[in-house]
Amino acid sequence: MSAKPILRRCVACRQLQDRRHLWRVIRDHKDGVLLDFGMGRSAYLCPKEECLEEARRRKRLQKALRCQVPDAVLTTLNGRLSASTGESAEAN
Ligand SMILES: [Zn+2]
């Protein structure tokens, strides 16, 4: 029925996952580092505290994108994490 999922690798835990379930961080060619939408090199991250923390500590997004990633990006993702806790997070 549904189309085959497009798999992408999380930069922190290295697991392949359905792209729709991952956070996408894009190094846009003109706007810098963006979330979700943009044109350019992309890095993917599981929407999990462990992966976010791992990416932050080991600078995985910086390495994957080969550029500086503003703290604001990680802060935004962290905010999404807390926002989803209790709802969708528990469904897993
Ligand atoms: Zn992960």
PDB file of the backbone (N, CA, C, O) and the ligand in Angstrom, with CONECT records:
HET     ZN  A 101       1
ATOM      1  N   MET A   1       0.832  -1.206   0.000  1.00  0.00           N
ATOM      2  CA  MET A   1       0.000   0.000   0.000  1.00  0.00           C
ATOM      3  C   MET A   1       0.865   1.254   0.000  1.00  0.00           C
ATOM      4  O   MET A   1       0.956   1.966  -1.000  1.00  0.00           O
ATOM      5  N   SER A   2       1.494   1.505   1.134  1.00  0.00           N
ATOM      6  CA  SER A   2       2.288   2.730   1.235  1.00  0.00           C
ATOM      7  C   SER A   2       3.601   2.587   0.479  1.00  0.00           C
ATOM      8  O   SER A   2       4.114   1.484   0.292  1.00  0.00           O
ATOM      9  N   ALA A   3       4.118   3.697   0.061  1.00  0.00           N
ATOM     10  CA  ALA A   3       5.380   3.685  -0.668  1.00  0.00           C
ATOM     11  C   ALA A   3       6.498   3.212   0.252  1.00  0.00           C
ATOM     12  O   ALA A   3       6.433   3.348   1.474  1.00  0.00           O
ATOM     13  N   LYS A   4       7.492   2.670  -0.360  1.00  0.00           N
ATOM     14  CA  LYS A   4       8.650   2.205   0.388  1.00  0.00           C
ATOM     15  C   LYS A   4       9.270   3.380   1.132  1.00  0.00           C
ATOM     16  O   LYS A   4       9.494   4.438   0.546  1.00  0.00           O
ATOM     17  N   PRO A   5       9.550   3.200   2.420  1.00  0.00           N
ATOM     18  CA  PRO A   5      10.140   4.322   3.148  1.00  0.00           C
ATOM     19  C   PRO A   5      11.550   4.636   2.650  1.00  0.00           C
ATOM     20  O   PRO A   5      12.303   3.748   2.249  1.00  0.00           O
ATOM     21  N   ILE A   6      11.872   5.895   2.689  1.00  0.00           N
ATOM     22  CA  ILE A   6      13.232   6.319   2.335  1.00  0.00           C
ATOM     23  C   ILE A   6      14.047   6.309   3.616  1.00  0.00           C
ATOM     24  O   ILE A   6      13.725   7.012   4.574  1.00  0.00           O
ATOM     25  N   LEU A   7      15.091   5.520   3.629  1.00  0.00           N
ATOM     26  CA  LEU A   7      15.873   5.371   4.847  1.00  0.00           C
ATOM     27  C   LEU A   7      17.047   6.341   4.880  1.00  0.00           C
ATOM     28  O   LEU A   7      17.724   6.578   3.880  1.00  0.00           O
ATOM     29  N   ARG A   8      17.256   6.885   6.060  1.00  0.00           N
ATOM     30  CA  ARG A   8      18.395   7.769   6.267  1.00  0.00           C
ATOM     31  C   ARG A   8      19.077   7.359   7.569  1.00  0.00           C
ATOM     32  O   ARG A   8      18.462   6.775   8.461  1.00  0.00           O
ATOM     33  N   ARG A   9      20.363   7.682   7.649  1.00  0.00           N
ATOM     34  CA  ARG A   9      21.131   7.275   8.808  1.00  0.00           C
ATOM     35  C   ARG A   9      21.257   8.408   9.812  1.00  0.00           C
ATOM     36  O   ARG A   9      21.622   9.532   9.468  1.00  0.00           O
ATOM     37  N   CYS A  10      20.948   8.087  11.061  1.00  0.00           N
ATOM     38  CA  CYS A  10      21.099   9.069  12.131  1.00  0.00           C
ATOM     39  C   CYS A  10      22.592   9.345  12.342  1.00  0.00           C
ATOM     40  O   CYS A  10      23.394   8.413  12.393  1.00  0.00           O
ATOM     41  N   VAL A  11      22.962  10.613  12.462  1.00  0.00           N
ATOM     42  CA  VAL A  11      24.386  10.938  12.604  1.00  0.00           C
ATOM     43  C   VAL A  11      24.937  10.558  13.978  1.00  0.00           C
ATOM     44  O   VAL A  11      26.151  10.482  14.165  1.00  0.00           O
ATOM     45  N   ALA A  12      24.045  10.320  14.930  1.00  0.00           N
ATOM     46  CA  ALA A  12      24.504   9.982  16.280  1.00  0.00           C
ATOM     47  C   ALA A  12      24.607   8.477  16.484  1.00  0.00           C
ATOM     48  O   ALA A  12      25.688   7.978  16.795  1.00  0.00           O
ATOM     49  N   CYS A  13      23.507   7.738  16.317  1.00  0.00           N
ATOM     50  CA  CYS A  13      23.532   6.297  16.599  1.00  0.00           C
ATOM     51  C   CYS A  13      23.793   5.457  15.356  1.00  0.00           C
ATOM     52  O   CYS A  13      23.998   4.247  15.454  1.00  0.00           O
ATOM     53  N   ARG A  14      23.787   6.098  14.180  1.00  0.00           N
ATOM     54  CA  ARG A  14      24.116   5.413  12.919  1.00  0.00           C
ATOM     55  C   ARG A  14      23.072   4.381  12.495  1.00  0.00           C
ATOM     56  O   ARG A  14      23.354   3.531  11.650  1.00  0.00           O
ATOM     57  N   GLN A  15      21.898   4.445  13.059  1.00  0.00           N
ATOM     58  CA  GLN A  15      20.874   3.500  12.637  1.00  0.00           C
ATOM     59  C   GLN A  15      20.097   4.059  11.461  1.00  0.00           C
ATOM     60  O   GLN A  15      19.843   5.260  11.370  1.00  0.00           O
ATOM     61  N   LEU A  16      19.727   3.164  10.566  1.00  0.00           N
ATOM     62  CA  LEU A  16      18.897   3.561   9.442  1.00  0.00           C
ATOM     63  C   LEU A  16      17.450   3.646   9.906  1.00  0.00           C
ATOM     64  O   LEU A  16      16.950   2.760  10.598  1.00  0.00           O
ATOM     65  N   GLN A  17      16.793   4.719   9.516  1.00  0.00           N
ATOM     66  CA  GLN A  17      15.408   4.927   9.920  1.00  0.00           C
ATOM     67  C   GLN A  17      14.638   5.539   8.764  1.00  0.00           C
ATOM     68  O   GLN A  17      15.209   6.110   7.836  1.00  0.00           O
ATOM     69  N   ASP A  18      13.334   5.401   8.852  1.00  0.00           N
ATOM     70  CA  ASP A  18      12.466   6.070   7.892  1.00  0.00           C
ATOM     71  C   ASP A  18      12.704   7.588   8.014  1.00  0.00           C
ATOM     72  O   ASP A  18      12.632   8.163   9.100  1.00  0.00           O
ATOM     73  N   ARG A  19      12.982   8.194   6.891  1.00  0.00           N
ATOM     74  CA  ARG A  19      13.309   9.612   6.878  1.00  0.00           C
ATOM     75  C   ARG A  19      12.249  10.479   7.561  1.00  0.00           C
ATOM     76  O   ARG A  19      12.565  11.485   8.195  1.00  0.00           O
ATOM     77  N   ARG A  20      10.993  10.070   7.417  1.00  0.00           N
ATOM     78  CA  ARG A  20       9.914  10.877   8.001  1.00  0.00           C
ATOM     79  C   ARG A  20       9.944  10.911   9.520  1.00  0.00           C
ATOM     80  O   ARG A  20       9.335  11.784  10.138  1.00  0.00           O
ATOM     81  N   HIS A  21      10.650   9.964  10.119  1.00  0.00           N
ATOM     82  CA  HIS A  21      10.703   9.915  11.579  1.00  0.00           C
ATOM     83  C   HIS A  21      11.929  10.617  12.140  1.00  0.00           C
ATOM     84  O   HIS A  21      12.120  10.678  13.354  1.00  0.00           O
ATOM     85  N   LEU A  22      12.750  11.140  11.257  1.00  0.00           N
ATOM     86  CA  LEU A  22      13.990  11.759  11.712  1.00  0.00           C
ATOM     87  C   LEU A  22      13.914  13.285  11.605  1.00  0.00           C
ATOM     88  O   LEU A  22      13.168  13.842  10.800  1.00  0.00           O
ATOM     89  N   TRP A  23      14.703  13.921  12.434  1.00  0.00           N
ATOM     90  CA  TRP A  23      14.898  15.357  12.276  1.00  0.00           C
ATOM     91  C   TRP A  23      15.882  15.564  11.142  1.00  0.00           C
ATOM     92  O   TRP A  23      16.838  14.806  10.982  1.00  0.00           O
ATOM     93  N   ARG A  24      15.634  16.595  10.363  1.00  0.00           N
ATOM     94  CA  ARG A  24      16.537  16.884   9.261  1.00  0.00           C
ATOM     95  C   ARG A  24      17.175  18.246   9.490  1.00  0.00           C
ATOM     96  O   ARG A  24      16.485  19.235   9.735  1.00  0.00           O
ATOM     97  N   VAL A  25      18.473  18.284   9.409  1.00  0.00           N
ATOM     98  CA  VAL A  25      19.213  19.540   9.543  1.00  0.00           C
ATOM     99  C   VAL A  25      19.912  19.768   8.210  1.00  0.00           C
ATOM    100  O   VAL A  25      20.640  18.902   7.725  1.00  0.00           O
ATOM    101  N   ILE A  26      19.689  20.921   7.629  1.00  0.00           N
ATOM    102  CA  ILE A  26      20.190  21.193   6.287  1.00  0.00           C
ATOM    103  C   ILE A  26      21.170  22.357   6.299  1.00  0.00           C
ATOM    104  O   ILE A  26      20.950  23.388   6.934  1.00  0.00           O
ATOM    105  N   ARG A  27      22.237  22.150   5.584  1.00  0.00           N
ATOM    106  CA  ARG A  27      23.147  23.262   5.349  1.00  0.00           C
ATOM    107  C   ARG A  27      22.714  23.892   4.032  1.00  0.00           C
ATOM    108  O   ARG A  27      23.143  23.480   2.955  1.00  0.00           O
ATOM    109  N   ASP A  28      21.871  24.880   4.143  1.00  0.00           N
ATOM    110  CA  ASP A  28      21.325  25.532   2.958  1.00  0.00           C
ATOM    111  C   ASP A  28      22.418  26.365   2.299  1.00  0.00           C
ATOM    112  O   ASP A  28      23.239  26.995   2.965  1.00  0.00           O
ATOM    113  N   HIS A  29      22.400  26.348   0.982  1.00  0.00           N
ATOM    114  CA  HIS A  29      23.495  27.040   0.278  1.00  0.00           C
ATOM    115  C   HIS A  29      23.468  28.548   0.438  1.00  0.00           C
ATOM    116  O   HIS A  29      24.483  29.215   0.235  1.00  0.00           O
ATOM    117  N   LYS A  30      22.291  29.099   0.809  1.00  0.00           N
ATOM    118  CA  LYS A  30      22.325  30.546   1.036  1.00  0.00           C
ATOM    119  C   LYS A  30      21.893  30.984   2.429  1.00  0.00           C
ATOM    120  O   LYS A  30      22.308  32.048   2.891  1.00  0.00           O
ATOM    121  N   ASP A  31      21.071  30.190   3.106  1.00  0.00           N
ATOM    122  CA  ASP A  31      20.551  30.630   4.401  1.00  0.00           C
ATOM    123  C   ASP A  31      21.258  30.022   5.603  1.00  0.00           C
ATOM    124  O   ASP A  31      20.839  30.243   6.739  1.00  0.00           O
ATOM    125  N   GLY A  32      22.318  29.263   5.375  1.00  0.00           N
ATOM    126  CA  GLY A  32      22.989  28.654   6.506  1.00  0.00           C
ATOM    127  C   GLY A  32      22.275  27.409   6.984  1.00  0.00           C
ATOM    128  O   GLY A  32      21.576  26.754   6.211  1.00  0.00           O
ATOM    129  N   VAL A  33      22.445  27.080   8.249  1.00  0.00           N
ATOM    130  CA  VAL A  33      21.901  25.822   8.768  1.00  0.00           C
ATOM    131  C   VAL A  33      20.421  25.988   9.103  1.00  0.00           C
ATOM    132  O   VAL A  33      20.034  26.866   9.874  1.00  0.00           O
ATOM    133  N   LEU A  34      19.605  25.122   8.503  1.00  0.00           N
ATOM    134  CA  LEU A  34      18.160  25.191   8.690  1.00  0.00           C
ATOM    135  C   LEU A  34      17.646  23.844   9.205  1.00  0.00           C
ATOM    136  O   LEU A  34      18.330  22.824   9.132  1.00  0.00           O
ATOM    137  N   LEU A  35      16.423  23.880   9.726  1.00  0.00           N
ATOM    138  CA  LEU A  35      15.757  22.644  10.131  1.00  0.00           C
ATOM    139  C   LEU A  35      14.614  22.333   9.186  1.00  0.00           C
ATOM    140  O   LEU A  35      13.913  23.231   8.721  1.00  0.00           O
ATOM    141  N   ASP A  36      14.437  21.064   8.910  1.00  0.00           N
ATOM    142  CA  ASP A  36      13.296  20.535   8.146  1.00  0.00           C
ATOM    143  C   ASP A  36      13.302  20.838   6.647  1.00  0.00           C
ATOM    144  O   ASP A  36      13.102  19.933   5.836  1.00  0.00           O
ATOM    145  N   PHE A  37      13.524  22.076   6.278  1.00  0.00           N
ATOM    146  CA  PHE A  37      13.454  22.428   4.861  1.00  0.00           C
ATOM    147  C   PHE A  37      14.690  23.192   4.433  1.00  0.00           C
ATOM    148  O   PHE A  37      15.260  23.971   5.197  1.00  0.00           O
ATOM    149  N   GLY A  38      15.085  22.956   3.215  1.00  0.00           N
ATOM    150  CA  GLY A  38      16.222  23.687   2.694  1.00  0.00           C
ATOM    151  C   GLY A  38      16.839  22.912   1.555  1.00  0.00           C
ATOM    152  O   GLY A  38      16.501  21.753   1.312  1.00  0.00           O
ATOM    153  N   MET A  39      17.738  23.560   0.869  1.00  0.00           N
ATOM    154  CA  MET A  39      18.423  22.923  -0.239  1.00  0.00           C
ATOM    155  C   MET A  39      19.884  22.802   0.127  1.00  0.00           C
ATOM    156  O   MET A  39      20.545  23.793   0.437  1.00  0.00           O
ATOM    157  N   GLY A  40      20.380  21.591   0.088  1.00  0.00           N
ATOM    158  CA  GLY A  40      21.793  21.438   0.366  1.00  0.00           C
ATOM    159  C   GLY A  40      22.083  20.156   1.120  1.00  0.00           C
ATOM    160  O   GLY A  40      21.229  19.275   1.214  1.00  0.00           O
ATOM    161  N   ARG A  41      23.257  20.056   1.644  1.00  0.00           N
ATOM    162  CA  ARG A  41      23.681  18.869   2.377  1.00  0.00           C
ATOM    163  C   ARG A  41      22.826  18.701   3.631  1.00  0.00           C
ATOM    164  O   ARG A  41      22.578  19.664   4.357  1.00  0.00           O
ATOM    165  N   SER A  42      22.383  17.486   3.875  1.00  0.00           N
ATOM    166  CA  SER A  42      21.506  17.235   5.014  1.00  0.00           C
ATOM    167  C   SER A  42      22.118  16.240   5.988  1.00  0.00           C
ATOM    168  O   SER A  42      22.872  15.343   5.610  1.00  0.00           O
ATOM    169  N   ALA A  43      21.769  16.428   7.250  1.00  0.00           N
ATOM    170  CA  ALA A  43      22.122  15.444   8.269  1.00  0.00           C
ATOM    171  C   ALA A  43      20.826  15.066   8.981  1.00  0.00           C
ATOM    172  O   ALA A  43      19.927  15.891   9.137  1.00  0.00           O
ATOM    173  N   TYR A  44      20.745  13.822   9.406  1.00  0.00           N
ATOM    174  CA  TYR A  44      19.529  13.333  10.046  1.00  0.00           C
ATOM    175  C   TYR A  44      19.834  12.877  11.461  1.00  0.00           C
ATOM    176  O   TYR A  44      20.919  12.387  11.773  1.00  0.00           O
ATOM    177  N   LEU A  45      18.822  13.061  12.304  1.00  0.00           N
ATOM    178  CA  LEU A  45      18.996  12.745  13.714  1.00  0.00           C
ATOM    179  C   LEU A  45      17.689  12.175  14.257  1.00  0.00           C
ATOM    180  O   LEU A  45      16.610  12.694  13.970  1.00  0.00           O
ATOM    181  N   CYS A  46      17.795  11.105  15.042  1.00  0.00           N
ATOM    182  CA  CYS A  46      16.585  10.567  15.682  1.00  0.00           C
ATOM    183  C   CYS A  46      16.044  11.606  16.663  1.00  0.00           C
ATOM    184  O   CYS A  46      16.821  12.289  17.330  1.00  0.00           O
ATOM    185  N   PRO A  47      14.745  11.728  16.753  1.00  0.00           N
ATOM    186  CA  PRO A  47      14.164  12.650  17.731  1.00  0.00           C
ATOM    187  C   PRO A  47      14.226  12.057  19.136  1.00  0.00           C
ATOM    188  O   PRO A  47      13.197  11.818  19.769  1.00  0.00           O
ATOM    189  N   LYS A  48      15.431  11.826  19.608  1.00  0.00           N
ATOM    190  CA  LYS A  48      15.623  11.214  20.921  1.00  0.00           C
ATOM    191  C   LYS A  48      16.668  11.992  21.689  1.00  0.00           C
ATOM    192  O   LYS A  48      17.597  12.557  21.111  1.00  0.00           O
ATOM    193  N   GLU A  49      16.501  12.014  23.000  1.00  0.00           N
ATOM    194  CA  GLU A  49      17.442  12.732  23.846  1.00  0.00           C
ATOM    195  C   GLU A  49      18.863  12.186  23.688  1.00  0.00           C
ATOM    196  O   GLU A  49      19.823  12.953  23.611  1.00  0.00           O
ATOM    197  N   GLU A  50      18.990  10.867  23.642  1.00  0.00           N
ATOM    198  CA  GLU A  50      20.326  10.259  23.533  1.00  0.00           C
ATOM    199  C   GLU A  50      21.037  10.710  22.270  1.00  0.00           C
ATOM    200  O   GLU A  50      22.221  11.045  22.297  1.00  0.00           O
ATOM    201  N   CYS A  51      20.311  10.716  21.174  1.00  0.00           N
ATOM    202  CA  CYS A  51      20.949  11.066  19.908  1.00  0.00           C
ATOM    203  C   CYS A  51      21.261  12.559  19.841  1.00  0.00           C
ATOM    204  O   CYS A  51      22.296  12.961  19.309  1.00  0.00           O
ATOM    205  N   LEU A  52      20.381  13.358  20.368  1.00  0.00           N
ATOM    206  CA  LEU A  52      20.639  14.792  20.390  1.00  0.00           C
ATOM    207  C   LEU A  52      21.870  15.092  21.237  1.00  0.00           C
ATOM    208  O   LEU A  52      22.725  15.894  20.861  1.00  0.00           O
ATOM    209  N   GLU A  53      21.938  14.433  22.378  1.00  0.00           N
ATOM    210  CA  GLU A  53      23.058  14.639  23.293  1.00  0.00           C
ATOM    211  C   GLU A  53      24.370  14.164  22.663  1.00  0.00           C
ATOM    212  O   GLU A  53      25.398  14.836  22.743  1.00  0.00           O
ATOM    213  N   GLU A  54      24.305  13.005  22.044  1.00  0.00           N
ATOM    214  CA  GLU A  54      25.477  12.445  21.366  1.00  0.00           C
ATOM    215  C   GLU A  54      25.944  13.392  20.248  1.00  0.00           C
ATOM    216  O   GLU A  54      27.138  13.652  20.097  1.00  0.00           O
ATOM    217  N   ALA A  55      25.007  13.884  19.494  1.00  0.00           N
ATOM    218  CA  ALA A  55      25.337  14.788  18.395  1.00  0.00           C
ATOM    219  C   ALA A  55      25.955  16.068  18.939  1.00  0.00           C
ATOM    220  O   ALA A  55      26.896  16.609  18.358  1.00  0.00           O
ATOM    221  N   ARG A  56      25.424  16.544  20.046  1.00  0.00           N
ATOM    222  CA  ARG A  56      25.944  17.772  20.628  1.00  0.00           C
ATOM    223  C   ARG A  56      27.361  17.568  21.154  1.00  0.00           C
ATOM    224  O   ARG A  56      28.261  18.358  20.866  1.00  0.00           O
ATOM    225  N   ARG A  57      27.548  16.503  21.925  1.00  0.00           N
ATOM    226  CA  ARG A  57      28.852  16.269  22.546  1.00  0.00           C
ATOM    227  C   ARG A  57      29.943  15.997  21.525  1.00  0.00           C
ATOM    228  O   ARG A  57      31.058  16.506  21.646  1.00  0.00           O
ATOM    229  N   ARG A  58      29.624  15.203  20.533  1.00  0.00           N
ATOM    230  CA  ARG A  58      30.643  14.798  19.564  1.00  0.00           C
ATOM    231  C   ARG A  58      30.616  15.622  18.284  1.00  0.00           C
ATOM    232  O   ARG A  58      31.307  15.307  17.315  1.00  0.00           O
ATOM    233  N   LYS A  59      29.817  16.669  18.292  1.00  0.00           N
ATOM    234  CA  LYS A  59      29.740  17.563  17.129  1.00  0.00           C
ATOM    235  C   LYS A  59      29.441  16.806  15.840  1.00  0.00           C
ATOM    236  O   LYS A  59      30.039  17.056  14.793  1.00  0.00           O
ATOM    237  N   ARG A  60      28.512  15.887  15.947  1.00  0.00           N
ATOM    238  CA  ARG A  60      28.194  15.047  14.791  1.00  0.00           C
ATOM    239  C   ARG A  60      27.550  15.839  13.652  1.00  0.00           C
ATOM    240  O   ARG A  60      27.799  15.564  12.478  1.00  0.00           O
ATOM    241  N   LEU A  61      26.730  16.814  14.004  1.00  0.00           N
ATOM    242  CA  LEU A  61      26.084  17.588  12.939  1.00  0.00           C
ATOM    243  C   LEU A  61      27.118  18.436  12.213  1.00  0.00           C
ATOM    244  O   LEU A  61      27.089  18.561  10.989  1.00  0.00           O
ATOM    245  N   GLN A  62      28.030  19.016  12.980  1.00  0.00           N
ATOM    246  CA  GLN A  62      29.076  19.830  12.367  1.00  0.00           C
ATOM    247  C   GLN A  62      29.895  18.993  11.388  1.00  0.00           C
ATOM    248  O   GLN A  62      30.230  19.434  10.288  1.00  0.00           O
ATOM    249  N   LYS A  63      30.211  17.758  11.826  1.00  0.00           N
ATOM    250  CA  LYS A  63      31.025  16.896  10.967  1.00  0.00           C
ATOM    251  C   LYS A  63      30.255  16.466   9.728  1.00  0.00           C
ATOM    252  O   LYS A  63      30.793  16.441   8.621  1.00  0.00           O
ATOM    253  N   ALA A  64      28.985  16.128   9.935  1.00  0.00           N
ATOM    254  CA  ALA A  64      28.193  15.667   8.797  1.00  0.00           C
ATOM    255  C   ALA A  64      27.971  16.790   7.787  1.00  0.00           C
ATOM    256  O   ALA A  64      27.993  16.567   6.576  1.00  0.00           O
ATOM    257  N   LEU A  65      27.762  17.987   8.297  1.00  0.00           N
ATOM    258  CA  LEU A  65      27.457  19.113   7.400  1.00  0.00           C
ATOM    259  C   LEU A  65      28.709  19.872   6.979  1.00  0.00           C
ATOM    260  O   LEU A  65      28.678  20.688   6.058  1.00  0.00           O
ATOM    261  N   ARG A  66      29.797  19.590   7.661  1.00  0.00           N
ATOM    262  CA  ARG A  66      31.070  20.269   7.390  1.00  0.00           C
ATOM    263  C   ARG A  66      30.948  21.782   7.514  1.00  0.00           C
ATOM    264  O   ARG A  66      31.448  22.542   6.684  1.00  0.00           O
ATOM    265  N   CYS A  67      30.273  22.188   8.572  1.00  0.00           N
ATOM    266  CA  CYS A  67      30.192  23.618   8.859  1.00  0.00           C
ATOM    267  C   CYS A  67      29.812  23.789  10.327  1.00  0.00           C
ATOM    268  O   CYS A  67      29.505  22.815  11.016  1.00  0.00           O
ATOM    269  N   GLN A  68      29.835  25.017  10.792  1.00  0.00           N
ATOM    270  CA  GLN A  68      29.420  25.306  12.150  1.00  0.00           C
ATOM    271  C   GLN A  68      27.904  25.184  12.253  1.00  0.00           C
ATOM    272  O   GLN A  68      27.181  25.597  11.347  1.00  0.00           O
ATOM    273  N   VAL A  69      27.431  24.623  13.342  1.00  0.00           N
ATOM    274  CA  VAL A  69      25.993  24.547  13.574  1.00  0.00           C
ATOM    275  C   VAL A  69      25.672  25.443  14.773  1.00  0.00           C
ATOM    276  O   VAL A  69      26.176  25.217  15.873  1.00  0.00           O
ATOM    277  N   PRO A  70      24.842  26.450  14.560  1.00  0.00           N
ATOM    278  CA  PRO A  70      24.544  27.361  15.674  1.00  0.00           C
ATOM    279  C   PRO A  70      23.871  26.622  16.839  1.00  0.00           C
ATOM    280  O   PRO A  70      23.101  25.684  16.635  1.00  0.00           O
ATOM    281  N   ASP A  71      24.176  27.061  18.048  1.00  0.00           N
ATOM    282  CA  ASP A  71      23.551  26.471  19.232  1.00  0.00           C
ATOM    283  C   ASP A  71      22.031  26.526  19.155  1.00  0.00           C
ATOM    284  O   ASP A  71      21.328  25.658  19.672  1.00  0.00           O
ATOM    285  N   ALA A  72      21.548  27.572  18.494  1.00  0.00           N
ATOM    286  CA  ALA A  72      20.096  27.753  18.393  1.00  0.00           C
ATOM    287  C   ALA A  72      19.425  26.542  17.749  1.00  0.00           C
ATOM    288  O   ALA A  72      18.291  26.203  18.087  1.00  0.00           O
ATOM    289  N   VAL A  73      20.120  25.900  16.831  1.00  0.00           N
ATOM    290  CA  VAL A  73      19.557  24.724  16.163  1.00  0.00           C
ATOM    291  C   VAL A  73      19.359  23.595  17.168  1.00  0.00           C
ATOM    292  O   VAL A  73      18.306  22.958  17.208  1.00  0.00           O
ATOM    293  N   LEU A  74      20.390  23.360  17.980  1.00  0.00           N
ATOM    294  CA  LEU A  74      20.293  22.301  18.988  1.00  0.00           C
ATOM    295  C   LEU A  74      19.269  22.658  20.062  1.00  0.00           C
ATOM    296  O   LEU A  74      18.557  21.795  20.577  1.00  0.00           O
ATOM    297  N   THR A  75      19.212  23.947  20.386  1.00  0.00           N
ATOM    298  CA  THR A  75      18.244  24.384  21.380  1.00  0.00           C
ATOM    299  C   THR A  75      16.816  24.170  20.876  1.00  0.00           C
ATOM    300  O   THR A  75      15.938  23.739  21.623  1.00  0.00           O
ATOM    301  N   THR A  76      16.603  24.478  19.598  1.00  0.00           N
ATOM    302  CA  THR A  76      15.285  24.265  19.006  1.00  0.00           C
ATOM    303  C   THR A  76      14.900  22.796  19.050  1.00  0.00           C
ATOM    304  O   THR A  76      13.770  22.451  19.394  1.00  0.00           O
ATOM    305  N   LEU A  77      15.840  21.940  18.700  1.00  0.00           N
ATOM    306  CA  LEU A  77      15.554  20.504  18.718  1.00  0.00           C
ATOM    307  C   LEU A  77      15.276  20.025  20.134  1.00  0.00           C
ATOM    308  O   LEU A  77      14.395  19.199  20.369  1.00  0.00           O
ATOM    309  N   ASN A  78      16.040  20.557  21.061  1.00  0.00           N
ATOM    310  CA  ASN A  78      15.824  20.191  22.452  1.00  0.00           C
ATOM    311  C   ASN A  78      14.427  20.608  22.911  1.00  0.00           C
ATOM    312  O   ASN A  78      13.770  19.902  23.677  1.00  0.00           O
ATOM    313  N   GLY A  79      13.995  21.762  22.428  1.00  0.00           N
ATOM    314  CA  GLY A  79      12.654  22.244  22.749  1.00  0.00           C
ATOM    315  C   GLY A  79      11.578  21.327  22.183  1.00  0.00           C
ATOM    316  O   GLY A  79      10.559  21.073  22.826  1.00  0.00           O
ATOM    317  N   ARG A  80      11.815  20.838  20.979  1.00  0.00           N
ATOM    318  CA  ARG A  80      10.851  19.911  20.380  1.00  0.00           C
ATOM    319  C   ARG A  80      10.766  18.627  21.182  1.00  0.00           C
ATOM    320  O   ARG A  80       9.703  18.024  21.330  1.00  0.00           O
ATOM    321  N   LEU A  81      11.913  18.231  21.693  1.00  0.00           N
ATOM    322  CA  LEU A  81      11.977  17.025  22.494  1.00  0.00           C
ATOM    323  C   LEU A  81      11.081  17.151  23.719  1.00  0.00           C
ATOM    324  O   LEU A  81      10.286  16.258  24.012  1.00  0.00           O
ATOM    325  N   SER A  82      11.214  18.257  24.426  1.00  0.00           N
ATOM    326  CA  SER A  82      10.394  18.430  25.631  1.00  0.00           C
ATOM    327  C   SER A  82       8.932  18.605  25.263  1.00  0.00           C
ATOM    328  O   SER A  82       8.042  18.171  25.995  1.00  0.00           O
ATOM    329  N   ALA A  83       8.686  19.245  24.125  1.00  0.00           N
ATOM    330  CA  ALA A  83       7.300  19.462  23.715  1.00  0.00           C
ATOM    331  C   ALA A  83       6.594  18.149  23.423  1.00  0.00           C
ATOM    332  O   ALA A  83       5.397  18.014  23.681  1.00  0.00           O
ATOM    333  N   SER A  84       7.332  17.174  22.884  1.00  0.00           N
ATOM    334  CA  SER A  84       6.699  15.926  22.501  1.00  0.00           C
ATOM    335  C   SER A  84       6.666  14.910  23.639  1.00  0.00           C
ATOM    336  O   SER A  84       5.958  13.906  23.552  1.00  0.00           O
ATOM    337  N   THR A  85       7.410  15.157  24.686  1.00  0.00           N
ATOM    338  CA  THR A  85       7.439  14.213  25.804  1.00  0.00           C
ATOM    339  C   THR A  85       6.054  14.117  26.423  1.00  0.00           C
ATOM    340  O   THR A  85       5.403  15.128  26.688  1.00  0.00           O
ATOM    341  N   GLY A  86       5.622  12.908  26.646  1.00  0.00           N
ATOM    342  CA  GLY A  86       4.310  12.729  27.246  1.00  0.00           C
ATOM    343  C   GLY A  86       3.238  12.413  26.231  1.00  0.00           C
ATOM    344  O   GLY A  86       2.235  11.783  26.566  1.00  0.00           O
ATOM    345  N   GLU A  87       3.431  12.841  24.991  1.00  0.00           N
ATOM    346  CA  GLU A  87       2.447  12.503  23.973  1.00  0.00           C
ATOM    347  C   GLU A  87       3.005  11.408  23.060  1.00  0.00           C
ATOM    348  O   GLU A  87       2.898  10.215  23.344  1.00  0.00           O
ATOM    349  N   SER A  88       3.605  11.860  21.952  1.00  0.00           N
ATOM    350  CA  SER A  88       4.061  10.901  20.957  1.00  0.00           C
ATOM    351  C   SER A  88       5.187  10.012  21.492  1.00  0.00           C
ATOM    352  O   SER A  88       5.301   8.848  21.108  1.00  0.00           O
ATOM    353  N   ALA A  89       6.017  10.569  22.380  1.00  0.00           N
ATOM    354  CA  ALA A  89       7.132   9.798  22.880  1.00  0.00           C
ATOM    355  C   ALA A  89       6.657   8.532  23.580  1.00  0.00           C
ATOM    356  O   ALA A  89       7.308   7.489  23.511  1.00  0.00           O
ATOM    357  N   GLU A  90       5.529   8.635  24.247  1.00  0.00           N
ATOM    358  CA  GLU A  90       5.046   7.486  24.982  1.00  0.00           C
ATOM    359  C   GLU A  90       4.401   6.431  24.080  1.00  0.00           C
ATOM    360  O   GLU A  90       4.279   5.263  24.448  1.00  0.00           O
ATOM    361  N   ALA A  91       4.002   6.867  22.919  1.00  0.00           N
ATOM    362  CA  ALA A  91       3.377   5.941  21.973  1.00  0.00           C
ATOM    363  C   ALA A  91       4.373   4.919  21.456  1.00  0.00           C
ATOM    364  O   ALA A  91       3.980   3.863  20.960  1.00  0.00           O
ATOM    365  N   ASN A  92       5.663   5.225  21.569  1.00  0.00           N
ATOM    366  CA  ASN A  92       6.663   4.263  21.134  1.00  0.00           C
ATOM    367  C   ASN A  92       6.857   3.212  22.210  1.00  0.00           C
ATOM    368  O   ASN A  92       7.664   2.298  22.041  1.00  0.00           O
TER     369      ASN A  92
HETATM  370 ZN    ZN A 101      19.892   8.134  16.494  1.00  0.00          ZN2+
END
